Structure formats: structure tokens, C-alpha cells
């Protein structure tokens, strides 16, 4: 009960901060994504050290800062960021005997997995669709949690995440559909059938994002990525579903809504 209370109040504070940051937008949103990305990347690289992989941290953090600068609408193309990252990684491989191919691989994976995908949130800034990212991801997680506790019997993936159930997964999907429909009515999104399709698909993706983060934890032998958020763990423990949800919602909106 105590853990549930801590989890609830942490989530409540997080929601308040989220509403403030997204509504303010601009530099507030960019800096928030930057901080989440840097901490998340730091947690990811720490996890990789548990299995004796040695990511090139400075390159990962540099790429994240460049994504941040690019999000401020300075003329920095993504192709430039990735080209610079690859060249610097190869130069480091040449001159640093402690760096190997695996080091470069895990460095690039961290960059693509965390800051690159997370900064898709910024691409929907100023539109009513940006909230679909958070409603679907957090709505799925919350509804799955309660549905699993009340009705859960059949394990969804016991080897990866033993607490998740099929019933919880289904509850998360349908719960997120209800939440997005309510939101669509409130903000006058008329494409209801498209919203339902988007939510059904993205809710599944959100749960896959959660399972991917859990799989990495199993591989590296850690329980949580950190303890920054009381009751939730680290940044990656809380934003694992957002990482995949953000680009899916963005491209869906970009190609089908706008």
C-alpha cells in the first residue's frame, strides 16, 4: 500500500509537470526532452557496462545535445548529426585501444533508441495531437496495471516481465481507446475512426516498448534502470513506452491526419 501511494503521488507530480511543460512548449519542452534523453542515455550506458560493453559516452551525449539544438529550429540536419557521430566513433576506434566494434554498436544503439526517438515529441509541438503520445502511452500503462491486478491470470511474457498478463494488456488497449476518444471529443478531433486505429496500434507498440526495456534489464541483470522517480525507478522505467509511441504517433499524424 505504501509503494502504491508513493507511485501515485510521483505520477501525480509528473502529470502536473507534464501539463505545464507541454503547454509552455518552446524552450521548456526542448530542455525537458534533452534532460530526459541525457539521463535515459546515461542509464542505458550504465546497464551496458553490466555486460562488459563500453559505450563511447561523450559521443552519445554530444549527439543528444545536437538533437536538442536541432529541435530549436537551428539549421542542423539529422543526416549531419548521424554522419558526425559515425565519423567520430570510427576515429575513436582507430586511436583508442579500449574501443571495439561492440562499443560503437552500443553507442549508436543508445543514440537512436533514446534521444532520436524521444525528440519526435517536439515535432508535434503546438498541435492537439501531441497529447495523444502521452494519453496512449501512460493510459495504456495505467489501465493495464489496474486490469492486470483485477483480472490478470494468463501471463503475457513471463520470461521478460513476469507481472504482465494478457488480461492486463487487453485492458490497457481498451482503456487507452476510451481515453483518446474522450480527448478527441474535448479538443474536436473529427477523425474518430482514424484515432481509434491509431490508438489500437500505438497501444500495442507502447507495450512492446515496455517489454523491450524489460528485456534489456533481463539481459543486463538489473532490476530497474535507476531510482530517480520514487515508486517508478529510473527515467527509462517510466518513459520506455513513450520512446516508441512518440515516433509512431508523429508519423501517423504526419501522413494520415495532416
RATARA-V184320 format. One record per residue. N is the residue number from 0. SS is DSSP state (a for helix, b for strand, c for the rest). OMEGA is omega in degrees with one decimal (NA if undefined). Layout:
# RATARA-V184320
n:N ss:SS omega:OMEGA
n:N ss:SS omega:OMEGA
This chain:
# RATARA-V184320
n:0 ss:c omega:179.2
n:1 ss:a omega:179.6
n:2 ss:a omega:178.5
n:3 ss:a omega:178.1
n:4 ss:a omega:178.5
n:5 ss:a omega:179.0
n:6 ss:a omega:-178.3
n:7 ss:a omega:-177.1
n:8 ss:a omega:174.7
n:9 ss:a omega:179.0
n:10 ss:a omega:179.6
n:11 ss:a omega:177.9
n:12 ss:a omega:179.1
n:13 ss:a omega:179.3
n:14 ss:a omega:178.7
n:15 ss:a omega:178.2
n:16 ss:a omega:-179.6
n:17 ss:a omega:179.7
n:18 ss:a omega:179.9
n:19 ss:a omega:-174.7
n:20 ss:a omega:-178.6
n:21 ss:a omega:179.1
n:22 ss:a omega:177.3
n:23 ss:a omega:177.8
n:24 ss:c omega:176.1
n:25 ss:a omega:-177.6
n:26 ss:a omega:178.6
n:27 ss:a omega:-178.4
n:28 ss:a omega:-178.9
n:29 ss:a omega:179.9
n:30 ss:a omega:179.0
n:31 ss:a omega:178.0
n:32 ss:a omega:177.4
n:33 ss:a omega:-178.0
n:34 ss:a omega:178.3
n:35 ss:a omega:-179.3
n:36 ss:a omega:-179.1
n:37 ss:a omega:179.7
n:38 ss:a omega:178.8
n:39 ss:a omega:178.5
n:40 ss:a omega:176.3
n:41 ss:a omega:178.0
n:42 ss:a omega:-180.0
n:43 ss:a omega:179.8
n:44 ss:a omega:175.2
n:45 ss:a omega:178.7
n:46 ss:a omega:-179.7
n:47 ss:a omega:177.8
n:48 ss:a omega:179.4
n:49 ss:c omega:178.5
n:50 ss:c omega:172.7
n:51 ss:c omega:170.9
n:52 ss:c omega:-172.8
n:53 ss:c omega:178.2
n:54 ss:c omega:178.2
n:55 ss:c omega:-169.1
n:56 ss:a omega:-174.1
n:57 ss:a omega:178.6
n:58 ss:a omega:177.6
n:59 ss:a omega:-179.6
n:60 ss:a omega:178.1
n:61 ss:a omega:178.9
n:62 ss:a omega:179.1
n:63 ss:a omega:178.5
n:64 ss:a omega:178.3
n:65 ss:a omega:174.0
n:66 ss:a omega:178.2
n:67 ss:a omega:179.4
n:68 ss:a omega:178.2
n:69 ss:a omega:-179.2
n:70 ss:a omega:178.2
n:71 ss:c omega:175.3
n:72 ss:c omega:167.1
n:73 ss:c omega:-171.9
n:74 ss:c omega:175.2
n:75 ss:c omega:-177.4
n:76 ss:c omega:178.2
n:77 ss:a omega:179.5
n:78 ss:a omega:177.2
n:79 ss:a omega:-179.1
n:80 ss:a omega:-178.5
n:81 ss:a omega:177.9
n:82 ss:a omega:178.9
n:83 ss:a omega:-179.8
n:84 ss:a omega:-178.7
n:85 ss:a omega:-180.0
n:86 ss:a omega:178.6
n:87 ss:a omega:178.7
n:88 ss:a omega:-179.3
n:89 ss:a omega:176.3
n:90 ss:a omega:177.5
n:91 ss:a omega:176.4
n:92 ss:a omega:-177.6
n:93 ss:a omega:-170.5
n:94 ss:a omega:-179.6
n:95 ss:c omega:-175.4
n:96 ss:c omega:178.6
n:97 ss:c omega:-178.4
n:98 ss:c omega:176.9
n:99 ss:c omega:-177.8
n:100 ss:a omega:179.2
n:101 ss:a omega:178.1
n:102 ss:a omega:178.8
n:103 ss:a omega:-179.1
n:104 ss:a omega:-177.4
n:105 ss:a omega:174.7
n:106 ss:a omega:-179.0
n:107 ss:a omega:178.4
n:108 ss:a omega:179.4
n:109 ss:a omega:-179.3
n:110 ss:a omega:-178.0
n:111 ss:a omega:-175.6
n:112 ss:a omega:-171.7
n:113 ss:a omega:-174.0
n:114 ss:a omega:-177.6
n:115 ss:a omega:-179.4
n:116 ss:a omega:-178.0
n:117 ss:a omega:-177.2
n:118 ss:c omega:171.4
n:119 ss:a omega:175.7
n:120 ss:a omega:-177.9
n:121 ss:a omega:-176.9
n:122 ss:a omega:179.4
n:123 ss:c omega:179.7
n:124 ss:c omega:177.5
n:125 ss:c omega:177.1
n:126 ss:c omega:178.0
n:127 ss:c omega:-178.4
n:128 ss:c omega:-177.6
n:129 ss:a omega:-178.0
n:130 ss:a omega:177.1
n:131 ss:a omega:178.2
n:132 ss:a omega:-174.2
n:133 ss:a omega:179.5
n:134 ss:a omega:-179.4
n:135 ss:a omega:-176.0
n:136 ss:a omega:-177.5
n:137 ss:a omega:177.1
n:138 ss:a omega:176.9
n:139 ss:a omega:-178.2
n:140 ss:a omega:-177.6
n:141 ss:a omega:-179.0
n:142 ss:a omega:177.6
n:143 ss:a omega:-179.9
n:144 ss:a omega:-177.6
n:145 ss:a omega:178.0
n:146 ss:a omega:178.4
n:147 ss:a omega:179.1
n:148 ss:a omega:-176.6
n:149 ss:a omega:-172.1
n:150 ss:a omega:-171.5
n:151 ss:c omega:176.5
n:152 ss:c omega:-175.7
n:153 ss:c omega:-179.0
n:154 ss:b omega:-180.0
n:155 ss:b omega:179.7
n:156 ss:b omega:-171.7
n:157 ss:c omega:-179.2
n:158 ss:c omega:-176.7
n:159 ss:c omega:-177.6
n:160 ss:b omega:-171.2
n:161 ss:b omega:-178.2
n:162 ss:b omega:-178.2
n:163 ss:b omega:-178.8
n:164 ss:b omega:177.0
n:165 ss:a omega:179.6
n:166 ss:a omega:176.9
n:167 ss:a omega:178.8
n:168 ss:a omega:178.8
n:169 ss:a omega:177.4
n:170 ss:a omega:177.9
n:171 ss:a omega:179.8
n:172 ss:a omega:-177.2
n:173 ss:a omega:177.0
n:174 ss:a omega:179.7
n:175 ss:a omega:176.4
n:176 ss:a omega:179.2
n:177 ss:a omega:-178.6
n:178 ss:a omega:-179.6
n:179 ss:a omega:176.2
n:180 ss:a omega:176.7
n:181 ss:a omega:179.3
n:182 ss:a omega:-178.9
n:183 ss:a omega:178.0
n:184 ss:a omega:-176.9
n:185 ss:a omega:-176.4
n:186 ss:a omega:174.4
n:187 ss:c omega:168.1
n:188 ss:c omega:-171.9
n:189 ss:c omega:-176.4
n:190 ss:c omega:-172.0
n:191 ss:a omega:-178.9
n:192 ss:a omega:178.0
n:193 ss:a omega:178.2
n:194 ss:a omega:179.4
n:195 ss:a omega:178.9
n:196 ss:a omega:178.4
n:197 ss:a omega:-176.4
n:198 ss:a omega:178.8
n:199 ss:a omega:-177.7
n:200 ss:a omega:-174.8
n:201 ss:a omega:175.8
n:202 ss:a omega:175.6
n:203 ss:a omega:178.5
n:204 ss:a omega:178.9
n:205 ss:a omega:179.6
n:206 ss:a omega:174.6
n:207 ss:a omega:176.9
n:208 ss:a omega:176.8
n:209 ss:a omega:-179.1
n:210 ss:a omega:177.8
n:211 ss:a omega:178.4
n:212 ss:a omega:178.3
n:213 ss:a omega:178.1
n:214 ss:a omega:178.4
n:215 ss:a omega:178.0
n:216 ss:a omega:178.9
n:217 ss:a omega:-179.4
n:218 ss:a omega:-175.7
n:219 ss:a omega:175.4
n:220 ss:c omega:178.0
n:221 ss:c omega:179.4
n:222 ss:c omega:177.4
n:223 ss:c omega:178.3
n:224 ss:c omega:-179.9
n:225 ss:c omega:178.7
n:226 ss:c omega:-176.7
n:227 ss:c omega:-176.5
n:228 ss:b omega:-177.2
n:229 ss:c omega:178.4
n:230 ss:c omega:-176.9
n:231 ss:c omega:-177.9
n:232 ss:b omega:-178.9
n:233 ss:c omega:178.7
n:234 ss:a omega:-178.6
n:235 ss:a omega:176.0
n:236 ss:a omega:-177.7
n:237 ss:a omega:-174.1
n:238 ss:a omega:-177.5
n:239 ss:a omega:179.5
n:240 ss:a omega:178.8
n:241 ss:a omega:-176.2
n:242 ss:a omega:179.4
n:243 ss:a omega:-178.3
n:244 ss:a omega:-175.5
n:245 ss:a omega:-179.6
n:246 ss:a omega:179.9
n:247 ss:a omega:178.9
n:248 ss:a omega:-179.1
n:249 ss:a omega:-176.2
n:250 ss:a omega:175.8
n:251 ss:a omega:179.3
n:252 ss:a omega:-177.3
n:253 ss:a omega:-173.7
n:254 ss:a omega:-174.9
n:255 ss:a omega:-176.8
n:256 ss:a omega:-171.6
n:257 ss:c omega:NA
